Amino acid sequence: MIVSSSRKITQILRAELDKLVTLPLIWRTLMGTFIVNLVLAAAFTSVGLQGAAGTQSILNIGLASMGYLQAGFIILGIIATCSEYTGGQIRTTLATIPWRGIQLSMKHLALAIITVPAAFIIAASGVLYTFMMMRDTAAWIETDTMIKALAGATGYLTLTTLLSAAIGALIRRTTPALVVLLGYYFIVSPLTRDFLPSIKKYFPDTAGYYMYMPLSSDEINVLTPMQGTGISMLWTLIFVTAAIVFYRKRDA
């Protein structure tokens, strides 16, 4: 029974990976995000070379595009779960794999497997570009700090993708899911932080910021990278769990 269940889960995971890998929109989104990130990195680096960035480190400038970069991973997560509803392929999926909870869980795991290396490469590319252009002018930062920051950036982008995939599974339509998530991350959250400063650090995007951005010694009332990771993971787990529960209860 254990071997049979393990084989079943492995087969479902492989099927979900195959679906994501063969979906052209996944690769177009990742490629577009990579290109946009390099453009933004070049812009922020140019500002730094002109002196407008003050004494910021290479890491601060290289990761300055993260606030915009997350949009690509939000789109990635929504596409991963909403694409099957667009053409009705979800019915074929559920006819082939009737175990809904396992199927959606494996979809999120497959998405994470794709997202982790992609997020690391894209985040690191911005830092690498900044290093190549500013290694003689900007303040340098320790290697272990850079590794921790890139790991945090990768983790944040991955969690954002999984959270977006869960929202996509709940809403089941691409455009409304995009409106909800992009509206929250780029409009609602920035505005709400000004009105609710005492709780802003517990928002998923703000908590995620502390996962990767080095903090100055004069900053107070901030989260540690581990605290930011824990809060971001909690938000993601809540929405993924909700998506699985609703997915099991309603018809395709």
C-alpha positions in Angstrom: 0.0 0.0 0.0 2.8 2.4 0.9 4.7 1.6 -2.3 1.5 2.0 -4.3 0.7 5.4 -2.7 4.2 6.6 -3.2 4.2 5.6 -6.8 0.8 7.3 -7.3 2.1 10.6 -5.9 5.3 10.4 -8.0 3.2 9.8 -11.1 0.9 12.7 -10.3 3.9 15.0 -9.6 5.6 13.9 -12.9 2.3 14.6 -14.8 2.0 18.1 -13.2 5.7 18.8 -14.1 5.1 17.7 -17.7 2.1 20.0 -18.0 4.0 23.1 -16.6 7.1 22.4 -18.6 5.2 22.1 -21.9 3.1 25.2 -21.3 4.6 28.0 -23.5 3.2 30.8 -21.3 5.3 29.6 -18.4 8.6 30.0 -20.3 7.5 33.3 -21.9 6.7 34.7 -18.5 10.0 33.6 -17.1 11.9 35.0 -20.1 10.0 38.2 -20.0 10.7 38.6 -16.3 14.4 37.9 -16.8 14.7 40.6 -19.5 12.7 43.1 -17.5 14.8 42.5 -14.4 18.0 43.2 -16.4 16.5 46.4 -17.7 15.6 47.5 -14.2 19.0 46.5 -12.9 20.6 48.6 -15.6 18.4 51.5 -14.6 19.1 51.3 -10.9 22.8 50.7 -11.6 22.9 53.8 -13.8 21.4 55.9 -11.0 24.0 54.4 -8.6 26.8 55.3 -11.0 25.6 58.9 -11.1 25.8 59.1 -7.4 22.1 59.4 -6.7 22.1 56.2 -4.8 24.4 57.5 -2.1 26.6 54.9 -0.4 24.2 52.0 -1.0 25.9 48.6 -1.4 26.0 46.5 -4.6 23.4 44.2 -3.0 20.9 46.9 -2.2 21.1 48.2 -5.7 21.1 44.8 -7.3 17.9 43.8 -5.4 16.2 47.1 -5.8 14.1 45.7 -8.7 12.5 43.0 -6.5 9.4 45.1 -5.9 8.7 45.1 -9.6 10.2 41.6 -10.3 7.5 40.0 -8.1 4.9 40.9 -10.7 6.3 38.3 -13.1 6.2 35.6 -10.5 2.6 36.5 -9.5 1.7 36.1 -13.2 3.6 32.8 -13.2 1.6 31.4 -10.3 -1.8 32.4 -11.7 -1.0 31.0 -15.1 0.0 27.6 -13.5 -3.4 27.1 -12.0 -5.8 29.1 -14.2 -4.6 27.9 -17.6 -6.4 24.6 -17.3 -9.7 26.3 -16.7 -9.3 28.5 -19.8 -9.8 25.7 -22.3 -11.6 23.3 -20.1 -8.6 21.0 -19.7 -9.3 20.8 -16.0 -12.1 18.2 -16.7 -9.6 15.9 -18.4 -7.2 16.4 -15.5 -9.8 15.4 -12.9 -11.1 12.5 -15.0 -7.5 11.2 -15.2 -6.5 12.1 -11.6 -9.6 12.0 -9.4 -7.7 12.7 -6.2 -8.2 16.4 -6.2 -6.3 17.3 -3.0 -3.2 15.3 -4.1 -3.4 16.7 -7.6 -3.4 20.3 -6.5 -0.8 19.7 -3.9 1.5 18.2 -6.5 0.8 21.1 -8.9 2.1 23.5 -6.3 5.1 21.2 -5.6 5.9 21.0 -9.4 5.5 24.8 -9.6 8.0 25.2 -6.7 10.5 22.9 -8.5 10.4 25.1 -11.5 10.3 28.4 -9.7 13.2 27.9 -7.3 16.0 27.8 -9.9 14.3 30.4 -12.1 13.9 32.8 -9.1 17.5 32.3 -8.1 18.9 32.9 -11.6 16.7 36.0 -12.2 17.5 37.6 -8.8 21.2 36.8 -9.1 21.4 38.2 -12.6 20.5 41.7 -11.3 23.1 41.5 -8.5 25.7 40.2 -10.9 25.0 43.0 -13.4 25.3 45.6 -10.7 28.6 44.0 -9.4 30.1 44.0 -12.9 29.2 47.7 -13.4 29.9 49.1 -9.9 32.6 46.9 -8.4 35.0 49.8 -8.3 32.5 52.5 -7.0 29.9 51.0 -4.7 30.3 49.7 -1.2 30.9 45.9 -1.2 29.2 43.4 1.0 30.3 40.2 2.6 29.9 37.0 0.5 27.9 35.2 3.1 25.5 38.2 3.4 25.0 38.1 -0.4 24.3 34.3 -0.3 21.8 34.8 2.4 20.1 37.7 0.6 19.9 35.7 -2.7 18.5 32.7 -0.8 15.9 35.0 0.8 15.0 36.6 -2.5 14.6 33.1 -4.1 12.4 32.0 -1.2 10.3 35.1 -1.3 9.7 34.9 -5.0 8.9 31.2 -4.7 6.4 31.8 -1.9 4.8 34.6 -3.8 4.4 32.3 -6.8 2.8 29.6 -4.7 0.5 32.1 -3.0 -0.5 33.4 -6.4 -1.2 29.9 -7.6 -3.4 29.3 -4.6 -5.4 32.5 -5.3 -5.6 31.5 -9.0 -7.0 28.1 -7.9 -9.6 29.8 -5.7 -10.7 32.3 -8.3 -10.2 30.0 -11.4 -10.0 32.8 -13.9 -6.8 34.5 -15.0 -7.9 38.2 -15.3 -9.8 38.5 -12.0 -6.9 36.8 -10.2 -4.4 39.2 -11.8 -6.5 42.2 -10.9 -6.8 41.0 -7.2 -3.2 40.2 -6.7 -1.5 43.0 -8.7 -4.0 45.4 -7.1 -3.1 44.2 -3.7 0.7 44.2 -4.2 1.0 47.5 -6.1 -1.9 49.6 -4.8 -3.6 48.3 -1.7 -0.6 47.2 0.3 1.5 50.4 -0.2 -1.5 52.6 0.7 -2.5 50.5 3.7 1.1 50.5 5.1 0.8 54.3 5.5 -2.4 54.0 7.4 -1.5 50.9 9.4 2.2 51.3 10.2 2.0 49.1 13.3 1.0 46.0 11.4 2.5 46.6 8.0 5.4 44.3 8.7 2.9 41.4 8.9 1.7 41.8 5.4 3.0 39.0 3.1 4.9 41.4 0.8 6.4 43.4 3.6 7.4 40.4 5.6 8.9 39.0 2.4 11.0 42.2 2.1 12.9 41.2 5.3 13.8 37.9 3.9 16.3 39.3 1.5 17.1 43.0 2.0 20.0 43.8 4.3 18.9 46.2 7.0 20.8 49.2 8.4 21.7 49.3 12.0 19.4 52.3 12.7 16.2 50.5 11.6 13.9 49.6 14.5 10.7 47.5 14.8 11.8 45.3 11.9 11.6 41.5 11.4 14.6 39.2 11.2 15.0 37.2 8.0 13.7 34.1 9.8 10.6 36.0 11.1 9.9 37.3 7.7 10.2 33.8 6.2 7.9 32.4 8.9 5.2 35.0 8.3 5.5 34.6 4.5 5.3 30.9 4.7 2.2 31.1 7.0 0.4 33.3 4.5 1.2 30.9 1.7 0.2 27.9 3.7 -3.1 29.5 4.6 -4.1 30.2 1.0 -2.8 26.9 -0.4 -4.8 25.0 2.3 -7.9 27.1 1.5 -7.4 26.4 -2.3 -7.1 22.6 -1.7 -10.2 22.6 0.6 -12.4 24.5 -1.9 -10.9 22.5 -4.8 -12.0 19.3 -3.3 -15.5 20.5 -2.5 -16.7 22.1 -5.7 -17.2 20.9 -9.2 -14.7 21.6 -12.0 
